[in-house]
Amino acid sequence: MRPVYLSPSQQTILNQIKRLVYATERQLEYWSGYTQSTVSKALSSLRAERLIQAEKGVLPNVWILTRSGSRALDVPLPSGFRKSSWSVMAHTCHRNQCEILLRESHSDFRFLEKSSLYRLGLNPSHGEHAGMQDGKIVFVLLDDYLMGSDRISTTLSRGHKKNEKYCDLKGAVNWRMVSHRFLVATTNKAQLEKHGRWINRRGLEAELFYLPPLWAF
């Protein structure tokens, strides 16, 4: 087996894909700090080495580690040896985009890893994400799947079943108990209007914003 030598830019891109799990080229440009040309060349080289692959048939492409790449970085593939579903890949990329957008007003914002949330007694469902702002937790409910507006009302008070591997707290925890701010993001303008009416009618303390979708089908 021939040795593989990675340049600093290739190693950086590989590490960012490891962290983001699924990512578009523009997102990798943002997080790596490299130019579009450098990132494009690094992706081509990493694909040639069979460390990463791109989801075919969609633009922008979604980049993910291969089995060889996961072994090299000592991380499991997100779906094991099964093919990842498009809905999971797209949602993760929209989460990445949401993180970048929120950093425009809070430059140190970054979503927390699930393991960090597990330690707090939380067990997030699909669409539930959280990050830190000024030392306090910001809860973000991300809708890129035509979510029912009623979930905005129920998600804050839903009791979480704790992951006993990470947490031994007594009693159930919910988002209302730990979060300082509640944001609802959606990639659909019709959903934006519908969620806005729901929030206003019920007087919910939720901030709503539009996240331009990465793909239009």
C-alpha positions as CSV (number, residue, x, y, z in Angstrom):
1,M,0.0,0.0,0.0
2,R,1.5,3.3,-1.1
3,P,1.9,6.1,1.5
4,V,-0.5,9.1,1.4
5,Y,0.8,12.6,2.1
6,L,-1.6,15.4,2.8
7,S,-0.9,19.1,2.4
8,P,-2.0,21.5,5.2
9,S,-5.0,22.5,3.2
10,Q,-6.0,18.9,2.6
11,Q,-5.6,18.0,6.2
12,T,-7.7,21.0,7.3
13,I,-10.5,20.2,4.8
14,L,-10.5,16.5,6.0
15,N,-10.8,17.6,9.6
16,Q,-13.6,20.0,8.8
17,I,-15.6,17.2,7.1
18,K,-14.9,15.1,10.2
19,R,-16.5,17.8,12.4
20,L,-19.4,18.8,10.1
21,V,-20.1,15.2,9.0
22,Y,-21.8,16.5,5.8
23,A,-20.8,19.7,4.1
24,T,-20.9,21.8,0.9
25,E,-17.8,23.3,-0.7
26,R,-18.8,26.8,0.3
27,Q,-19.2,25.7,4.0
28,L,-15.7,24.1,3.8
29,E,-14.4,27.4,2.4
30,Y,-15.9,29.3,5.4
31,W,-14.6,27.0,8.1
32,S,-11.1,26.3,6.5
33,G,-10.4,30.0,5.6
34,Y,-9.0,28.9,2.3
35,T,-9.9,30.3,-1.1
36,Q,-12.4,28.5,-3.4
37,S,-9.6,27.4,-5.7
38,T,-7.6,25.9,-2.8
39,V,-10.6,24.1,-1.4
40,S,-11.6,22.8,-4.8
41,K,-8.1,21.4,-5.4
42,A,-8.0,19.8,-1.9
43,L,-11.4,18.1,-2.4
44,S,-10.3,16.7,-5.8
45,S,-7.1,15.3,-4.2
46,L,-8.9,13.8,-1.2
47,R,-11.4,12.2,-3.5
48,A,-8.6,10.8,-5.7
49,E,-7.1,9.3,-2.5
50,R,-10.6,7.8,-1.8
51,L,-10.8,9.6,1.6
52,I,-14.0,11.5,0.8
53,Q,-16.8,11.3,-1.7
54,A,-19.5,13.5,-3.0
55,E,-23.2,12.8,-3.1
56,K,-24.0,12.7,-6.8
57,G,-27.0,14.3,-8.5
58,V,-27.3,17.5,-6.4
59,L,-25.7,20.9,-6.7
60,P,-24.1,22.0,-4.5
61,N,-22.5,18.6,-3.8
62,V,-22.5,17.2,-0.3
63,W,-19.1,15.9,0.9
64,I,-18.7,13.0,3.3
65,L,-15.9,10.7,4.5
66,T,-15.5,7.4,2.9
67,R,-14.7,4.2,4.8
68,S,-11.0,4.8,4.2
69,G,-11.4,8.4,5.4
70,S,-13.3,7.4,8.6
71,R,-10.6,4.8,9.4
72,A,-7.8,7.4,8.8
73,L,-9.5,9.8,11.2
74,D,-10.7,7.1,13.6
75,V,-14.3,8.2,13.5
76,P,-17.4,6.1,12.7
77,L,-19.4,6.8,9.5
78,P,-22.6,8.6,10.4
79,S,-24.8,5.8,9.1
80,G,-22.4,2.9,9.6
81,F,-21.9,1.0,6.4
82,R,-25.4,2.0,5.1
83,K,-25.9,4.8,2.6
84,S,-26.9,8.0,4.3
85,S,-30.4,9.3,3.6
86,W,-30.8,12.5,1.7
87,S,-33.0,14.1,4.4
88,V,-30.2,13.6,7.0
89,M,-27.5,15.0,4.7
90,A,-29.6,18.0,3.7
91,H,-30.6,18.8,7.2
92,T,-27.0,18.6,8.5
93,C,-25.9,21.0,5.7
94,H,-28.8,23.4,6.6
95,R,-27.7,23.2,10.2
96,N,-24.2,24.2,9.1
97,Q,-25.6,27.1,7.1
98,C,-27.7,28.1,10.1
99,E,-24.5,28.1,12.3
100,I,-22.7,30.3,9.8
101,L,-25.7,32.8,9.6
102,L,-25.9,33.1,13.4
103,R,-22.1,33.8,13.5
104,E,-22.8,37.0,11.5
105,S,-24.2,38.6,14.7
106,H,-22.3,36.5,17.2
107,S,-18.9,35.6,15.8
108,D,-18.1,32.9,18.4
109,F,-21.4,31.0,18.0
110,R,-21.0,27.3,17.3
111,F,-23.4,24.4,17.7
112,L,-22.6,22.1,20.6
113,E,-21.8,18.4,19.9
114,K,-24.5,15.9,20.9
115,S,-22.3,14.5,23.6
116,S,-22.3,17.9,25.3
117,L,-26.1,18.0,25.3
118,Y,-26.3,14.4,26.6
119,R,-24.2,15.5,29.6
120,L,-26.9,18.1,30.4
121,G,-29.6,15.5,30.4
122,L,-30.8,16.5,27.0
123,N,-31.6,14.1,24.1
124,P,-32.4,16.2,21.0
125,S,-34.9,15.0,18.5
126,H,-34.6,15.7,14.7
127,G,-34.3,19.4,14.1
128,E,-33.3,20.3,17.6
129,H,-29.8,22.0,18.0
130,A,-28.2,24.2,20.5
131,G,-25.2,26.5,20.7
132,M,-23.5,28.9,23.2
133,Q,-23.9,32.7,23.1
134,D,-22.3,34.8,25.9
135,G,-22.0,31.6,28.0
136,K,-25.7,30.8,27.7
137,I,-27.4,28.1,25.7
138,V,-29.3,29.1,22.6
139,F,-31.9,26.5,21.4
140,V,-32.5,26.4,17.7
141,L,-35.4,24.4,16.1
142,L,-34.6,24.0,12.4
143,D,-37.4,23.3,10.0
144,D,-36.4,22.1,6.5
145,Y,-39.0,19.4,6.3
146,L,-42.4,21.2,6.5
147,M,-42.7,20.9,10.2
148,G,-46.1,21.4,11.9
149,S,-46.2,24.7,13.8
150,D,-47.6,23.0,16.9
151,R,-44.1,21.6,17.5
152,I,-42.9,25.1,18.3
153,S,-45.3,25.0,21.3
154,T,-44.4,21.5,22.5
155,T,-40.7,21.2,21.9
156,L,-39.6,23.5,24.8
157,S,-41.5,21.5,27.5
158,R,-40.9,18.0,26.2
159,G,-39.2,15.9,28.8
160,H,-36.0,14.2,27.6
161,K,-35.0,10.7,28.3
162,K,-31.4,11.1,29.5
163,N,-28.6,9.1,28.0
164,E,-27.3,7.2,31.1
165,K,-23.9,6.8,29.5
166,Y,-23.3,10.6,29.8
167,C,-25.7,11.8,32.5
168,D,-26.9,10.6,35.9
169,L,-29.2,13.5,36.8
170,K,-32.4,12.7,38.7
171,G,-35.6,13.6,36.8
172,A,-36.3,14.7,33.3
173,V,-34.8,17.8,31.7
174,N,-36.3,19.9,28.9
175,W,-35.1,22.8,26.7
176,R,-37.0,25.4,28.7
177,M,-35.0,24.5,31.8
178,V,-31.6,25.0,30.2
179,S,-31.9,27.5,27.3
180,H,-31.7,31.2,27.4
181,R,-33.0,31.9,23.9
182,F,-35.3,30.1,21.5
183,L,-34.9,30.4,17.8
184,V,-37.0,28.9,15.0
185,A,-35.4,28.7,11.6
186,T,-37.1,27.5,8.4
187,T,-36.0,27.1,4.8
188,N,-39.5,27.6,3.4
189,K,-41.1,31.1,3.1
190,A,-44.7,29.7,3.3
191,Q,-43.6,28.0,6.5
192,L,-42.2,31.2,7.8
193,E,-45.6,33.0,7.5
194,K,-47.4,30.0,9.0
195,H,-45.0,29.7,12.0
196,G,-45.1,33.5,12.5
197,R,-48.9,33.4,12.8
198,W,-48.7,30.5,15.3
199,I,-46.1,32.3,17.4
200,N,-48.0,35.5,17.5
201,R,-51.4,33.9,18.3
202,R,-50.0,32.1,21.3
203,G,-47.6,34.8,22.5
204,L,-44.6,32.4,22.4
205,E,-41.2,33.7,23.2
206,A,-39.6,32.4,20.0
207,E,-37.6,34.3,17.4
208,L,-38.3,33.3,13.8
209,F,-36.0,33.7,10.9
210,Y,-35.7,32.5,7.3
211,L,-32.7,30.4,6.2
212,P,-32.4,30.3,2.4
213,P,-32.4,26.7,1.2
214,L,-29.3,25.2,-0.3
215,W,-31.2,23.3,-2.9
216,A,-34.4,24.0,-4.8
217,F,-36.1,21.0,-6.4
